[in-house]
Structure formats: C-alpha cells, structure tokens
C-alpha cells in the first residue's frame, strides 16, 4: 500500500510541476471565455460523438454547437449534433471532463483529449502521457476510484496550479 501511495504522490508532484493553470469551471472542465452560444467550451472543442464513435479526437466546429449543463460542445457534423442533443449523457466525458486519474485521487486537473480512452462507450480524458500511462496499469481500479471520488469532489472549486 505504501508503494502505491508513493507512486501516486510522485505522479501528482510531477503533474503539478508540469501543468499550467487548469482551465476549468466548478463541475465541468471548460475553457475560459465564452463561445458564440454563450457558454464556456468543453472538451477543448473536440466533437464528443465522433470521439466515442472513432476512438480518437475529431475537431468540432463553432457553428455546430450545443450547450449542456452550461458547457458548449462543438460537433464535426450536423448528425453528431443531433445525436448529442437527443441524449447528451451518452456522450459527455466522464468526471466532468477532468483528468480521470486526477479525479481518482481527489484532484481536478485539465483533461486533454490528446490523452484519452473510450471504454464501454464512455469517454475518459487525462492530463498528459505519463498520467495516461499510469491509468493503463490499472484501468478498472482507476475508473472505480474516480467514480467514488467524483461524487465527493464534483462541486469543489478547482485550484489553480
């Protein structure tokens, strides 16, 4: 147990040292500023429907935007926007779009779509390659811990790094 706590401590220290300020709102990881639809941008402008379908980030377009729970999502096609509008919960990133590994240890870090995984048709994003690699060593445990932690930290203000 001490070994795993040490690894987590080292990873978090590494994350804090390497990351820039977290661009996040309280419950959703969104960019600062407001989009044309009047809400902060979620998922760095990546189309969540295309992402889940293809397993890779696909850039969305501002003219194809929808708002869900105060966050704006961009889409690459009108069909993807329509699918999202019909069932947004099927497509929004897990843990509010924050780094799943960070959430698993009770922290909110920026989720970067370049480091992500689609598991059981759910989208999980991570801060960087090192954190994504750590996630891959214990996917089920990290997802379970993140789910437990998310319920507790969901409405906790984000700390700037």
Residue pairs with C-beta under 8 A, 6 or more apart in sequence:
7 134
8 105
11 101
11 130
11 131
11 134
12 102
12 105
12 107
14 130
15 99
15 102
15 109
15 127
15 128
15 130
15 131
16 161
18 128
19 109
19 110
19 127
19 128
19 161
20 161
21 160
21 161
22 29
22 108
22 109
22 110
22 158
22 159
22 160
22 161
23 29
23 30
23 31
23 32
23 110
24 30
24 98
24 108
24 110
24 158
25 40
25 70
25 71
25 158
26 155
26 156
26 157
26 158
27 69
27 96
27 154
27 155
28 40
28 42
28 69
28 70
28 71
28 96
28 97
29 42
29 43
29 93
29 96
29 97
29 98
29 108
29 110
29 111
29 125
30 39
30 40
30 41
30 42
30 71
30 72
30 97
31 40
31 41
31 42
31 44
32 40
33 40
33 41
34 40
35 41
35 62
35 65
35 72
36 62
36 65
37 65
37 66
37 67
37 72
38 67
38 72
39 67
39 70
39 71
39 72
40 70
40 71
40 72
41 71
41 72
41 74
42 68
42 71
42 72
42 73
42 92
42 93
42 97
43 51
43 73
43 74
43 93
43 97
43 111
43 113
43 125
44 112
44 113
45 59
45 60
45 62
45 74
46 57
46 58
46 59
46 60
46 74
46 113
47 58
47 59
47 60
47 73
47 74
47 75
47 76
47 77
47 80
48 73
48 84
48 91
48 92
48 93
48 123
49 75
49 80
49 81
49 83
49 84
49 91
50 58
50 60
50 75
50 76
50 77
50 80
51 57
51 58
51 113
51 116
51 118
51 123
52 90
52 91
52 118
52 121
52 122
52 123
55 118
57 113
57 114
57 116
58 76
59 74
59 76
60 73
60 74
60 75
60 76
60 80
61 74
61 75
61 76
62 74
64 74
64 75
64 76
64 77
64 78
64 80
64 81
65 72
65 73
65 74
65 75
65 81
66 72
66 73
66 75
66 81
66 84
66 85
66 88
67 73
68 84
68 88
68 92
69 88
69 92
71 97
73 84
73 88
73 91
73 92
75 81
75 84
83 91
84 91
90 121
91 123
92 123
93 111
93 123
93 124
93 125
94 100
94 122
94 123
94 124
94 143
94 146
94 150
95 103
95 111
95 124
95 146
95 150
96 108
96 150
96 154
97 111
97 125
98 108
98 109
98 110
98 111
98 125
99 107
99 108
99 109
99 110
99 111
99 112
99 125
99 126
99 127
99 131
100 111
100 124
100 125
100 126
100 135
100 142
100 143
100 146
101 126
101 127
101 131
101 132
101 134
101 135
101 142
101 146
102 108
102 109
102 127
102 131
103 146
103 149
103 150
103 153
104 142
104 143
104 145
104 146
104 149
105 145
105 149
106 149
106 152
106 153
107 153
108 153
108 156
108 158
108 159
109 127
109 131
109 161
110 127
111 125
111 126
111 127
112 125
112 126
112 127
112 128
113 125
115 125
115 126
115 127
115 128
115 129
115 131
115 132
116 123
116 124
116 125
116 126
116 132
117 123
117 124
117 126
117 132
117 135
117 139
118 124
119 139
119 143
124 135
124 143
124 146
126 132
126 135
134 142
135 142
